[in-house]
């Protein structure tokens, strides 16, 4: 909503970068769902050490996958072109994508932490962690975009702060 008030190119750029975010989320969710099932079964069997190993493995694998994703910074412009960014979108997509890629380890691991809590029976805590980050993002967006005149970069900063807040709460 807030980015669309900058201009159409900024809004389209965020849409293109969302494809990258969806990949990061898919990896995080894949690790989260797979490990969550194993964690739940091990906890039900009173195998706490095994459940802990599954949770740790999923968490550190998500961090590693996120770190690998940051390598996309080296091919960012061609990749954004591949995603359909035009010359008018690139000035908005590049700064937004840079920050999103830098935060990929946190974002990917957040999904694992969220699902780990849910598989341990703490769905309310998991919900609070995710919702808090989302609300913080919505509050910070207009402040960073318009009040601090950061534009699209402000939207990315707000997103990263929201994701980081969720990560800390869930951790």
Chimera marker file (.cmm) of the C-alpha trace (Angstrom):
<marker_set name="trace">
<marker id="1" x="0.000" y="0.000" z="0.000" r="1" g="1" b="0" radius="0.5"/>
<marker id="2" x="2.668" y="2.501" z="1.009" r="1" g="1" b="0" radius="0.5"/>
<marker id="3" x="5.073" y="1.629" z="-1.798" r="1" g="1" b="0" radius="0.5"/>
<marker id="4" x="2.286" y="2.104" z="-4.347" r="1" g="1" b="0" radius="0.5"/>
<marker id="5" x="2.069" y="5.723" z="-3.197" r="1" g="1" b="0" radius="0.5"/>
<marker id="6" x="5.656" y="6.300" z="-4.392" r="1" g="1" b="0" radius="0.5"/>
<marker id="7" x="4.795" y="5.434" z="-8.005" r="1" g="1" b="0" radius="0.5"/>
<marker id="8" x="3.822" y="2.544" z="-10.268" r="1" g="1" b="0" radius="0.5"/>
<marker id="9" x="7.406" y="1.551" z="-11.019" r="1" g="1" b="0" radius="0.5"/>
<marker id="10" x="8.194" y="1.196" z="-7.309" r="1" g="1" b="0" radius="0.5"/>
<marker id="11" x="5.111" y="-0.929" z="-6.774" r="1" g="1" b="0" radius="0.5"/>
<marker id="12" x="5.981" y="-3.121" z="-9.765" r="1" g="1" b="0" radius="0.5"/>
<marker id="13" x="9.559" y="-3.452" z="-8.513" r="1" g="1" b="0" radius="0.5"/>
<marker id="14" x="8.393" y="-4.769" z="-5.141" r="1" g="1" b="0" radius="0.5"/>
<marker id="15" x="6.177" y="-7.229" z="-6.990" r="1" g="1" b="0" radius="0.5"/>
<marker id="16" x="9.155" y="-8.497" z="-8.964" r="1" g="1" b="0" radius="0.5"/>
<marker id="17" x="11.341" y="-8.764" z="-5.865" r="1" g="1" b="0" radius="0.5"/>
<marker id="18" x="8.550" y="-10.634" z="-4.127" r="1" g="1" b="0" radius="0.5"/>
<marker id="19" x="9.405" y="-13.563" z="-6.399" r="1" g="1" b="0" radius="0.5"/>
<marker id="20" x="12.791" y="-13.707" z="-4.668" r="1" g="1" b="0" radius="0.5"/>
<marker id="21" x="11.120" y="-13.437" z="-1.273" r="1" g="1" b="0" radius="0.5"/>
<marker id="22" x="8.773" y="-16.289" z="-2.212" r="1" g="1" b="0" radius="0.5"/>
<marker id="23" x="11.749" y="-18.538" z="-2.970" r="1" g="1" b="0" radius="0.5"/>
<marker id="24" x="13.317" y="-17.686" z="0.400" r="1" g="1" b="0" radius="0.5"/>
<marker id="25" x="10.000" y="-18.384" z="2.103" r="1" g="1" b="0" radius="0.5"/>
<marker id="26" x="9.539" y="-21.667" z="0.222" r="1" g="1" b="0" radius="0.5"/>
<marker id="27" x="12.922" y="-22.952" z="1.406" r="1" g="1" b="0" radius="0.5"/>
<marker id="28" x="12.152" y="-21.864" z="4.963" r="1" g="1" b="0" radius="0.5"/>
<marker id="29" x="8.682" y="-23.413" z="4.894" r="1" g="1" b="0" radius="0.5"/>
<marker id="30" x="10.019" y="-26.634" z="3.375" r="1" g="1" b="0" radius="0.5"/>
<marker id="31" x="12.568" y="-27.037" z="6.139" r="1" g="1" b="0" radius="0.5"/>
<marker id="32" x="10.006" y="-25.945" z="8.717" r="1" g="1" b="0" radius="0.5"/>
<marker id="33" x="7.261" y="-28.343" z="7.715" r="1" g="1" b="0" radius="0.5"/>
<marker id="34" x="9.608" y="-31.298" z="7.313" r="1" g="1" b="0" radius="0.5"/>
<marker id="35" x="11.351" y="-30.750" z="10.608" r="1" g="1" b="0" radius="0.5"/>
<marker id="36" x="8.117" y="-29.821" z="12.383" r="1" g="1" b="0" radius="0.5"/>
<marker id="37" x="6.624" y="-33.209" z="11.659" r="1" g="1" b="0" radius="0.5"/>
<marker id="38" x="9.755" y="-34.990" z="12.872" r="1" g="1" b="0" radius="0.5"/>
<marker id="39" x="9.997" y="-32.794" z="15.978" r="1" g="1" b="0" radius="0.5"/>
<marker id="40" x="6.368" y="-33.440" z="16.916" r="1" g="1" b="0" radius="0.5"/>
<marker id="41" x="6.751" y="-37.191" z="16.545" r="1" g="1" b="0" radius="0.5"/>
<marker id="42" x="9.970" y="-37.264" z="18.572" r="1" g="1" b="0" radius="0.5"/>
<marker id="43" x="8.455" y="-35.154" z="21.323" r="1" g="1" b="0" radius="0.5"/>
<marker id="44" x="5.430" y="-37.475" z="21.391" r="1" g="1" b="0" radius="0.5"/>
<marker id="45" x="7.825" y="-40.419" z="21.791" r="1" g="1" b="0" radius="0.5"/>
<marker id="46" x="9.629" y="-38.529" z="24.600" r="1" g="1" b="0" radius="0.5"/>
<marker id="47" x="12.823" y="-38.421" z="22.503" r="1" g="1" b="0" radius="0.5"/>
<marker id="48" x="13.760" y="-34.859" z="23.447" r="1" g="1" b="0" radius="0.5"/>
<marker id="49" x="17.375" y="-35.081" z="22.227" r="1" g="1" b="0" radius="0.5"/>
<marker id="50" x="16.297" y="-36.276" z="18.777" r="1" g="1" b="0" radius="0.5"/>
<marker id="51" x="13.676" y="-33.507" z="18.554" r="1" g="1" b="0" radius="0.5"/>
<marker id="52" x="16.326" y="-30.972" z="19.506" r="1" g="1" b="0" radius="0.5"/>
<marker id="53" x="18.672" y="-32.283" z="16.817" r="1" g="1" b="0" radius="0.5"/>
<marker id="54" x="15.957" y="-31.981" z="14.159" r="1" g="1" b="0" radius="0.5"/>
<marker id="55" x="15.172" y="-28.434" z="15.255" r="1" g="1" b="0" radius="0.5"/>
<marker id="56" x="18.841" y="-27.440" z="15.278" r="1" g="1" b="0" radius="0.5"/>
<marker id="57" x="19.518" y="-29.032" z="11.908" r="1" g="1" b="0" radius="0.5"/>
<marker id="58" x="16.553" y="-27.276" z="10.297" r="1" g="1" b="0" radius="0.5"/>
<marker id="59" x="17.503" y="-23.941" z="11.868" r="1" g="1" b="0" radius="0.5"/>
<marker id="60" x="21.145" y="-24.026" z="10.794" r="1" g="1" b="0" radius="0.5"/>
<marker id="61" x="20.241" y="-25.367" z="7.347" r="1" g="1" b="0" radius="0.5"/>
<marker id="62" x="17.844" y="-22.425" z="6.937" r="1" g="1" b="0" radius="0.5"/>
<marker id="63" x="20.592" y="-20.009" z="7.962" r="1" g="1" b="0" radius="0.5"/>
<marker id="64" x="22.975" y="-21.638" z="5.476" r="1" g="1" b="0" radius="0.5"/>
<marker id="65" x="20.375" y="-21.507" z="2.692" r="1" g="1" b="0" radius="0.5"/>
<marker id="66" x="19.793" y="-17.851" z="3.476" r="1" g="1" b="0" radius="0.5"/>
<marker id="67" x="23.508" y="-17.141" z="3.356" r="1" g="1" b="0" radius="0.5"/>
<marker id="68" x="23.721" y="-18.876" z="-0.032" r="1" g="1" b="0" radius="0.5"/>
<marker id="69" x="20.837" y="-16.728" z="-1.208" r="1" g="1" b="0" radius="0.5"/>
<marker id="70" x="22.859" y="-13.593" z="-0.493" r="1" g="1" b="0" radius="0.5"/>
<marker id="71" x="25.153" y="-14.672" z="-3.323" r="1" g="1" b="0" radius="0.5"/>
<marker id="72" x="22.371" y="-13.390" z="-5.545" r="1" g="1" b="0" radius="0.5"/>
<marker id="73" x="23.764" y="-9.930" z="-4.860" r="1" g="1" b="0" radius="0.5"/>
<marker id="74" x="26.538" y="-10.697" z="-7.354" r="1" g="1" b="0" radius="0.5"/>
<marker id="75" x="24.062" y="-11.288" z="-10.197" r="1" g="1" b="0" radius="0.5"/>
<marker id="76" x="21.294" y="-9.013" z="-9.001" r="1" g="1" b="0" radius="0.5"/>
<marker id="77" x="20.710" y="-6.845" z="-12.057" r="1" g="1" b="0" radius="0.5"/>
<marker id="78" x="20.572" y="-9.719" z="-14.589" r="1" g="1" b="0" radius="0.5"/>
<marker id="79" x="18.389" y="-11.721" z="-12.213" r="1" g="1" b="0" radius="0.5"/>
<marker id="80" x="15.971" y="-8.824" z="-11.780" r="1" g="1" b="0" radius="0.5"/>
<marker id="81" x="15.861" y="-8.465" z="-15.566" r="1" g="1" b="0" radius="0.5"/>
<marker id="82" x="15.016" y="-12.163" z="-15.770" r="1" g="1" b="0" radius="0.5"/>
<marker id="83" x="12.145" y="-11.523" z="-13.359" r="1" g="1" b="0" radius="0.5"/>
<marker id="84" x="10.785" y="-8.882" z="-15.729" r="1" g="1" b="0" radius="0.5"/>
<marker id="85" x="12.166" y="-5.631" z="-14.350" r="1" g="1" b="0" radius="0.5"/>
<marker id="86" x="12.208" y="-2.820" z="-16.877" r="1" g="1" b="0" radius="0.5"/>
<marker id="87" x="14.529" y="0.184" z="-16.963" r="1" g="1" b="0" radius="0.5"/>
<marker id="88" x="11.992" y="2.184" z="-14.970" r="1" g="1" b="0" radius="0.5"/>
<marker id="89" x="11.660" y="-0.535" z="-12.313" r="1" g="1" b="0" radius="0.5"/>
<marker id="90" x="15.369" y="-1.272" z="-11.765" r="1" g="1" b="0" radius="0.5"/>
<marker id="91" x="16.149" y="1.907" z="-9.763" r="1" g="1" b="0" radius="0.5"/>
<marker id="92" x="13.549" y="0.729" z="-7.253" r="1" g="1" b="0" radius="0.5"/>
<marker id="93" x="14.070" y="-3.024" z="-7.469" r="1" g="1" b="0" radius="0.5"/>
<marker id="94" x="17.852" y="-2.998" z="-6.926" r="1" g="1" b="0" radius="0.5"/>
<marker id="95" x="17.967" y="-1.222" z="-3.521" r="1" g="1" b="0" radius="0.5"/>
<marker id="96" x="14.911" y="-3.137" z="-2.325" r="1" g="1" b="0" radius="0.5"/>
<marker id="97" x="16.287" y="-6.516" z="-3.413" r="1" g="1" b="0" radius="0.5"/>
<marker id="98" x="19.725" y="-5.831" z="-1.921" r="1" g="1" b="0" radius="0.5"/>
<marker id="99" x="18.311" y="-5.451" z="1.568" r="1" g="1" b="0" radius="0.5"/>
<marker id="100" x="15.904" y="-8.364" z="1.153" r="1" g="1" b="0" radius="0.5"/>
<marker id="101" x="18.773" y="-10.635" z="0.051" r="1" g="1" b="0" radius="0.5"/>
<marker id="102" x="20.979" y="-9.485" z="2.930" r="1" g="1" b="0" radius="0.5"/>
<marker id="103" x="18.197" y="-10.413" z="5.348" r="1" g="1" b="0" radius="0.5"/>
<marker id="104" x="17.548" y="-13.801" z="3.684" r="1" g="1" b="0" radius="0.5"/>
<marker id="105" x="19.248" y="-15.836" z="6.451" r="1" g="1" b="0" radius="0.5"/>
<marker id="106" x="17.052" y="-14.207" z="9.093" r="1" g="1" b="0" radius="0.5"/>
<marker id="107" x="13.908" y="-14.512" z="6.991" r="1" g="1" b="0" radius="0.5"/>
<marker id="108" x="14.472" y="-18.161" z="6.113" r="1" g="1" b="0" radius="0.5"/>
<marker id="109" x="15.335" y="-19.121" z="9.696" r="1" g="1" b="0" radius="0.5"/>
<marker id="110" x="12.292" y="-17.270" z="11.026" r="1" g="1" b="0" radius="0.5"/>
<marker id="111" x="9.969" y="-19.692" z="9.252" r="1" g="1" b="0" radius="0.5"/>
<marker id="112" x="11.802" y="-22.627" z="10.813" r="1" g="1" b="0" radius="0.5"/>
<marker id="113" x="11.632" y="-21.082" z="14.279" r="1" g="1" b="0" radius="0.5"/>
<marker id="114" x="7.930" y="-20.350" z="13.848" r="1" g="1" b="0" radius="0.5"/>
<marker id="115" x="7.117" y="-23.897" z="12.831" r="1" g="1" b="0" radius="0.5"/>
<marker id="116" x="9.375" y="-25.390" z="15.500" r="1" g="1" b="0" radius="0.5"/>
<marker id="117" x="7.418" y="-23.540" z="18.174" r="1" g="1" b="0" radius="0.5"/>
<marker id="118" x="4.137" y="-24.706" z="16.668" r="1" g="1" b="0" radius="0.5"/>
<marker id="119" x="5.323" y="-28.309" z="16.537" r="1" g="1" b="0" radius="0.5"/>
<marker id="120" x="6.260" y="-28.044" z="20.215" r="1" g="1" b="0" radius="0.5"/>
<marker id="121" x="2.713" y="-26.915" z="21.021" r="1" g="1" b="0" radius="0.5"/>
<marker id="122" x="3.440" y="-23.199" z="21.344" r="1" g="1" b="0" radius="0.5"/>
<marker id="123" x="1.286" y="-21.928" z="18.476" r="1" g="1" b="0" radius="0.5"/>
<marker id="124" x="0.290" y="-18.771" z="20.343" r="1" g="1" b="0" radius="0.5"/>
<marker id="125" x="3.939" y="-17.769" z="20.858" r="1" g="1" b="0" radius="0.5"/>
<marker id="126" x="4.640" y="-18.514" z="17.194" r="1" g="1" b="0" radius="0.5"/>
<marker id="127" x="1.699" y="-16.341" z="16.161" r="1" g="1" b="0" radius="0.5"/>
<marker id="128" x="2.841" y="-13.460" z="18.376" r="1" g="1" b="0" radius="0.5"/>
<marker id="129" x="6.322" y="-13.587" z="16.850" r="1" g="1" b="0" radius="0.5"/>
<marker id="130" x="5.122" y="-13.420" z="13.269" r="1" g="1" b="0" radius="0.5"/>
<marker id="131" x="2.334" y="-10.899" z="13.849" r="1" g="1" b="0" radius="0.5"/>
<marker id="132" x="4.586" y="-8.547" z="15.810" r="1" g="1" b="0" radius="0.5"/>
<marker id="133" x="7.045" y="-8.351" z="12.931" r="1" g="1" b="0" radius="0.5"/>
<marker id="134" x="4.250" y="-7.757" z="10.419" r="1" g="1" b="0" radius="0.5"/>
<marker id="135" x="2.661" y="-5.000" z="12.473" r="1" g="1" b="0" radius="0.5"/>
<marker id="136" x="6.033" y="-3.366" z="13.060" r="1" g="1" b="0" radius="0.5"/>
<marker id="137" x="6.651" y="-3.428" z="9.304" r="1" g="1" b="0" radius="0.5"/>
<marker id="138" x="3.305" y="-1.699" z="8.675" r="1" g="1" b="0" radius="0.5"/>
<marker id="139" x="4.061" y="0.966" z="11.275" r="1" g="1" b="0" radius="0.5"/>
<marker id="140" x="7.586" y="1.619" z="10.042" r="1" g="1" b="0" radius="0.5"/>
<marker id="141" x="6.755" y="1.691" z="6.309" r="1" g="1" b="0" radius="0.5"/>
<marker id="142" x="5.187" y="5.171" z="6.200" r="1" g="1" b="0" radius="0.5"/>
<marker id="143" x="7.774" y="6.526" z="8.624" r="1" g="1" b="0" radius="0.5"/>
<marker id="144" x="10.773" y="5.323" z="6.630" r="1" g="1" b="0" radius="0.5"/>
<marker id="145" x="9.254" y="5.875" z="3.176" r="1" g="1" b="0" radius="0.5"/>
<marker id="146" x="7.729" y="9.327" z="3.686" r="1" g="1" b="0" radius="0.5"/>
<marker id="147" x="8.823" y="10.912" z="6.973" r="1" g="1" b="0" radius="0.5"/>
<marker id="148" x="12.499" y="9.998" z="6.573" r="1" g="1" b="0" radius="0.5"/>
<marker id="149" x="12.289" y="10.318" z="2.765" r="1" g="1" b="0" radius="0.5"/>
<marker id="150" x="13.957" y="6.950" z="2.192" r="1" g="1" b="0" radius="0.5"/>
<marker id="151" x="11.487" y="5.856" z="-0.473" r="1" g="1" b="0" radius="0.5"/>
<marker id="152" x="11.752" y="2.251" z="-1.596" r="1" g="1" b="0" radius="0.5"/>
<marker id="153" x="14.849" y="1.728" z="0.534" r="1" g="1" b="0" radius="0.5"/>
<marker id="154" x="12.747" y="2.712" z="3.562" r="1" g="1" b="0" radius="0.5"/>
<marker id="155" x="10.212" y="0.025" z="2.658" r="1" g="1" b="0" radius="0.5"/>
<marker id="156" x="13.002" y="-2.550" z="2.527" r="1" g="1" b="0" radius="0.5"/>
<marker id="157" x="14.441" y="-1.358" z="5.855" r="1" g="1" b="0" radius="0.5"/>
<marker id="158" x="10.993" y="-1.591" z="7.462" r="1" g="1" b="0" radius="0.5"/>
<marker id="159" x="10.572" y="-5.113" z="6.090" r="1" g="1" b="0" radius="0.5"/>
<marker id="160" x="13.981" y="-6.222" z="7.364" r="1" g="1" b="0" radius="0.5"/>
<marker id="161" x="13.374" y="-4.705" z="10.810" r="1" g="1" b="0" radius="0.5"/>
<marker id="162" x="9.993" y="-6.453" z="11.000" r="1" g="1" b="0" radius="0.5"/>
<marker id="163" x="11.528" y="-9.769" z="9.972" r="1" g="1" b="0" radius="0.5"/>
<marker id="164" x="14.392" y="-9.304" z="12.437" r="1" g="1" b="0" radius="0.5"/>
<marker id="165" x="11.960" y="-8.530" z="15.246" r="1" g="1" b="0" radius="0.5"/>
<marker id="166" x="10.015" y="-11.724" z="14.473" r="1" g="1" b="0" radius="0.5"/>
<marker id="167" x="13.287" y="-13.665" z="14.403" r="1" g="1" b="0" radius="0.5"/>
<marker id="168" x="14.362" y="-12.368" z="17.838" r="1" g="1" b="0" radius="0.5"/>
<marker id="169" x="10.960" y="-13.047" z="19.408" r="1" g="1" b="0" radius="0.5"/>
<marker id="170" x="10.814" y="-16.566" z="17.991" r="1" g="1" b="0" radius="0.5"/>
<marker id="171" x="14.419" y="-17.316" z="18.880" r="1" g="1" b="0" radius="0.5"/>
<link id1="1" id2="2" r="1" g="1" b="0" radius="0.2"/>
<link id1="2" id2="3" r="1" g="1" b="0" radius="0.2"/>
<link id1="3" id2="4" r="1" g="1" b="0" radius="0.2"/>
<link id1="4" id2="5" r="1" g="1" b="0" radius="0.2"/>
<link id1="5" id2="6" r="1" g="1" b="0" radius="0.2"/>
<link id1="6" id2="7" r="1" g="1" b="0" radius="0.2"/>
<link id1="7" id2="8" r="1" g="1" b="0" radius="0.2"/>
<link id1="8" id2="9" r="1" g="1" b="0" radius="0.2"/>
<link id1="9" id2="10" r="1" g="1" b="0" radius="0.2"/>
<link id1="10" id2="11" r="1" g="1" b="0" radius="0.2"/>
<link id1="11" id2="12" r="1" g="1" b="0" radius="0.2"/>
<link id1="12" id2="13" r="1" g="1" b="0" radius="0.2"/>
<link id1="13" id2="14" r="1" g="1" b="0" radius="0.2"/>
<link id1="14" id2="15" r="1" g="1" b="0" radius="0.2"/>
<link id1="15" id2="16" r="1" g="1" b="0" radius="0.2"/>
<link id1="16" id2="17" r="1" g="1" b="0" radius="0.2"/>
<link id1="17" id2="18" r="1" g="1" b="0" radius="0.2"/>
<link id1="18" id2="19" r="1" g="1" b="0" radius="0.2"/>
<link id1="19" id2="20" r="1" g="1" b="0" radius="0.2"/>
<link id1="20" id2="21" r="1" g="1" b="0" radius="0.2"/>
<link id1="21" id2="22" r="1" g="1" b="0" radius="0.2"/>
<link id1="22" id2="23" r="1" g="1" b="0" radius="0.2"/>
<link id1="23" id2="24" r="1" g="1" b="0" radius="0.2"/>
<link id1="24" id2="25" r="1" g="1" b="0" radius="0.2"/>
<link id1="25" id2="26" r="1" g="1" b="0" radius="0.2"/>
<link id1="26" id2="27" r="1" g="1" b="0" radius="0.2"/>
<link id1="27" id2="28" r="1" g="1" b="0" radius="0.2"/>
<link id1="28" id2="29" r="1" g="1" b="0" radius="0.2"/>
<link id1="29" id2="30" r="1" g="1" b="0" radius="0.2"/>
<link id1="30" id2="31" r="1" g="1" b="0" radius="0.2"/>
<link id1="31" id2="32" r="1" g="1" b="0" radius="0.2"/>
<link id1="32" id2="33" r="1" g="1" b="0" radius="0.2"/>
<link id1="33" id2="34" r="1" g="1" b="0" radius="0.2"/>
<link id1="34" id2="35" r="1" g="1" b="0" radius="0.2"/>
<link id1="35" id2="36" r="1" g="1" b="0" radius="0.2"/>
<link id1="36" id2="37" r="1" g="1" b="0" radius="0.2"/>
<link id1="37" id2="38" r="1" g="1" b="0" radius="0.2"/>
<link id1="38" id2="39" r="1" g="1" b="0" radius="0.2"/>
<link id1="39" id2="40" r="1" g="1" b="0" radius="0.2"/>
<link id1="40" id2="41" r="1" g="1" b="0" radius="0.2"/>
<link id1="41" id2="42" r="1" g="1" b="0" radius="0.2"/>
<link id1="42" id2="43" r="1" g="1" b="0" radius="0.2"/>
<link id1="43" id2="44" r="1" g="1" b="0" radius="0.2"/>
<link id1="44" id2="45" r="1" g="1" b="0" radius="0.2"/>
<link id1="45" id2="46" r="1" g="1" b="0" radius="0.2"/>
<link id1="46" id2="47" r="1" g="1" b="0" radius="0.2"/>
<link id1="47" id2="48" r="1" g="1" b="0" radius="0.2"/>
<link id1="48" id2="49" r="1" g="1" b="0" radius="0.2"/>
<link id1="49" id2="50" r="1" g="1" b="0" radius="0.2"/>
<link id1="50" id2="51" r="1" g="1" b="0" radius="0.2"/>
<link id1="51" id2="52" r="1" g="1" b="0" radius="0.2"/>
<link id1="52" id2="53" r="1" g="1" b="0" radius="0.2"/>
<link id1="53" id2="54" r="1" g="1" b="0" radius="0.2"/>
<link id1="54" id2="55" r="1" g="1" b="0" radius="0.2"/>
<link id1="55" id2="56" r="1" g="1" b="0" radius="0.2"/>
<link id1="56" id2="57" r="1" g="1" b="0" radius="0.2"/>
<link id1="57" id2="58" r="1" g="1" b="0" radius="0.2"/>
<link id1="58" id2="59" r="1" g="1" b="0" radius="0.2"/>
<link id1="59" id2="60" r="1" g="1" b="0" radius="0.2"/>
<link id1="60" id2="61" r="1" g="1" b="0" radius="0.2"/>
<link id1="61" id2="62" r="1" g="1" b="0" radius="0.2"/>
<link id1="62" id2="63" r="1" g="1" b="0" radius="0.2"/>
<link id1="63" id2="64" r="1" g="1" b="0" radius="0.2"/>
<link id1="64" id2="65" r="1" g="1" b="0" radius="0.2"/>
<link id1="65" id2="66" r="1" g="1" b="0" radius="0.2"/>
<link id1="66" id2="67" r="1" g="1" b="0" radius="0.2"/>
<link id1="67" id2="68" r="1" g="1" b="0" radius="0.2"/>
<link id1="68" id2="69" r="1" g="1" b="0" radius="0.2"/>
<link id1="69" id2="70" r="1" g="1" b="0" radius="0.2"/>
<link id1="70" id2="71" r="1" g="1" b="0" radius="0.2"/>
<link id1="71" id2="72" r="1" g="1" b="0" radius="0.2"/>
<link id1="72" id2="73" r="1" g="1" b="0" radius="0.2"/>
<link id1="73" id2="74" r="1" g="1" b="0" radius="0.2"/>
<link id1="74" id2="75" r="1" g="1" b="0" radius="0.2"/>
<link id1="75" id2="76" r="1" g="1" b="0" radius="0.2"/>
<link id1="76" id2="77" r="1" g="1" b="0" radius="0.2"/>
<link id1="77" id2="78" r="1" g="1" b="0" radius="0.2"/>
<link id1="78" id2="79" r="1" g="1" b="0" radius="0.2"/>
<link id1="79" id2="80" r="1" g="1" b="0" radius="0.2"/>
<link id1="80" id2="81" r="1" g="1" b="0" radius="0.2"/>
<link id1="81" id2="82" r="1" g="1" b="0" radius="0.2"/>
<link id1="82" id2="83" r="1" g="1" b="0" radius="0.2"/>
<link id1="83" id2="84" r="1" g="1" b="0" radius="0.2"/>
<link id1="84" id2="85" r="1" g="1" b="0" radius="0.2"/>
<link id1="85" id2="86" r="1" g="1" b="0" radius="0.2"/>
<link id1="86" id2="87" r="1" g="1" b="0" radius="0.2"/>
<link id1="87" id2="88" r="1" g="1" b="0" radius="0.2"/>
<link id1="88" id2="89" r="1" g="1" b="0" radius="0.2"/>
<link id1="89" id2="90" r="1" g="1" b="0" radius="0.2"/>
<link id1="90" id2="91" r="1" g="1" b="0" radius="0.2"/>
<link id1="91" id2="92" r="1" g="1" b="0" radius="0.2"/>
<link id1="92" id2="93" r="1" g="1" b="0" radius="0.2"/>
<link id1="93" id2="94" r="1" g="1" b="0" radius="0.2"/>
<link id1="94" id2="95" r="1" g="1" b="0" radius="0.2"/>
<link id1="95" id2="96" r="1" g="1" b="0" radius="0.2"/>
<link id1="96" id2="97" r="1" g="1" b="0" radius="0.2"/>
<link id1="97" id2="98" r="1" g="1" b="0" radius="0.2"/>
<link id1="98" id2="99" r="1" g="1" b="0" radius="0.2"/>
<link id1="99" id2="100" r="1" g="1" b="0" radius="0.2"/>
<link id1="100" id2="101" r="1" g="1" b="0" radius="0.2"/>
<link id1="101" id2="102" r="1" g="1" b="0" radius="0.2"/>
<link id1="102" id2="103" r="1" g="1" b="0" radius="0.2"/>
<link id1="103" id2="104" r="1" g="1" b="0" radius="0.2"/>
<link id1="104" id2="105" r="1" g="1" b="0" radius="0.2"/>
<link id1="105" id2="106" r="1" g="1" b="0" radius="0.2"/>
<link id1="106" id2="107" r="1" g="1" b="0" radius="0.2"/>
<link id1="107" id2="108" r="1" g="1" b="0" radius="0.2"/>
<link id1="108" id2="109" r="1" g="1" b="0" radius="0.2"/>
<link id1="109" id2="110" r="1" g="1" b="0" radius="0.2"/>
<link id1="110" id2="111" r="1" g="1" b="0" radius="0.2"/>
<link id1="111" id2="112" r="1" g="1" b="0" radius="0.2"/>
<link id1="112" id2="113" r="1" g="1" b="0" radius="0.2"/>
<link id1="113" id2="114" r="1" g="1" b="0" radius="0.2"/>
<link id1="114" id2="115" r="1" g="1" b="0" radius="0.2"/>
<link id1="115" id2="116" r="1" g="1" b="0" radius="0.2"/>
<link id1="116" id2="117" r="1" g="1" b="0" radius="0.2"/>
<link id1="117" id2="118" r="1" g="1" b="0" radius="0.2"/>
<link id1="118" id2="119" r="1" g="1" b="0" radius="0.2"/>
<link id1="119" id2="120" r="1" g="1" b="0" radius="0.2"/>
<link id1="120" id2="121" r="1" g="1" b="0" radius="0.2"/>
<link id1="121" id2="122" r="1" g="1" b="0" radius="0.2"/>
<link id1="122" id2="123" r="1" g="1" b="0" radius="0.2"/>
<link id1="123" id2="124" r="1" g="1" b="0" radius="0.2"/>
<link id1="124" id2="125" r="1" g="1" b="0" radius="0.2"/>
<link id1="125" id2="126" r="1" g="1" b="0" radius="0.2"/>
<link id1="126" id2="127" r="1" g="1" b="0" radius="0.2"/>
<link id1="127" id2="128" r="1" g="1" b="0" radius="0.2"/>
<link id1="128" id2="129" r="1" g="1" b="0" radius="0.2"/>
<link id1="129" id2="130" r="1" g="1" b="0" radius="0.2"/>
<link id1="130" id2="131" r="1" g="1" b="0" radius="0.2"/>
<link id1="131" id2="132" r="1" g="1" b="0" radius="0.2"/>
<link id1="132" id2="133" r="1" g="1" b="0" radius="0.2"/>
<link id1="133" id2="134" r="1" g="1" b="0" radius="0.2"/>
<link id1="134" id2="135" r="1" g="1" b="0" radius="0.2"/>
<link id1="135" id2="136" r="1" g="1" b="0" radius="0.2"/>
<link id1="136" id2="137" r="1" g="1" b="0" radius="0.2"/>
<link id1="137" id2="138" r="1" g="1" b="0" radius="0.2"/>
<link id1="138" id2="139" r="1" g="1" b="0" radius="0.2"/>
<link id1="139" id2="140" r="1" g="1" b="0" radius="0.2"/>
<link id1="140" id2="141" r="1" g="1" b="0" radius="0.2"/>
<link id1="141" id2="142" r="1" g="1" b="0" radius="0.2"/>
<link id1="142" id2="143" r="1" g="1" b="0" radius="0.2"/>
<link id1="143" id2="144" r="1" g="1" b="0" radius="0.2"/>
<link id1="144" id2="145" r="1" g="1" b="0" radius="0.2"/>
<link id1="145" id2="146" r="1" g="1" b="0" radius="0.2"/>
<link id1="146" id2="147" r="1" g="1" b="0" radius="0.2"/>
<link id1="147" id2="148" r="1" g="1" b="0" radius="0.2"/>
<link id1="148" id2="149" r="1" g="1" b="0" radius="0.2"/>
<link id1="149" id2="150" r="1" g="1" b="0" radius="0.2"/>
<link id1="150" id2="151" r="1" g="1" b="0" radius="0.2"/>
<link id1="151" id2="152" r="1" g="1" b="0" radius="0.2"/>
<link id1="152" id2="153" r="1" g="1" b="0" radius="0.2"/>
<link id1="153" id2="154" r="1" g="1" b="0" radius="0.2"/>
<link id1="154" id2="155" r="1" g="1" b="0" radius="0.2"/>
<link id1="155" id2="156" r="1" g="1" b="0" radius="0.2"/>
<link id1="156" id2="157" r="1" g="1" b="0" radius="0.2"/>
<link id1="157" id2="158" r="1" g="1" b="0" radius="0.2"/>
<link id1="158" id2="159" r="1" g="1" b="0" radius="0.2"/>
<link id1="159" id2="160" r="1" g="1" b="0" radius="0.2"/>
<link id1="160" id2="161" r="1" g="1" b="0" radius="0.2"/>
<link id1="161" id2="162" r="1" g="1" b="0" radius="0.2"/>
<link id1="162" id2="163" r="1" g="1" b="0" radius="0.2"/>
<link id1="163" id2="164" r="1" g="1" b="0" radius="0.2"/>
<link id1="164" id2="165" r="1" g="1" b="0" radius="0.2"/>
<link id1="165" id2="166" r="1" g="1" b="0" radius="0.2"/>
<link id1="166" id2="167" r="1" g="1" b="0" radius="0.2"/>
<link id1="167" id2="168" r="1" g="1" b="0" radius="0.2"/>
<link id1="168" id2="169" r="1" g="1" b="0" radius="0.2"/>
<link id1="169" id2="170" r="1" g="1" b="0" radius="0.2"/>
<link id1="170" id2="171" r="1" g="1" b="0" radius="0.2"/>
</marker_set>
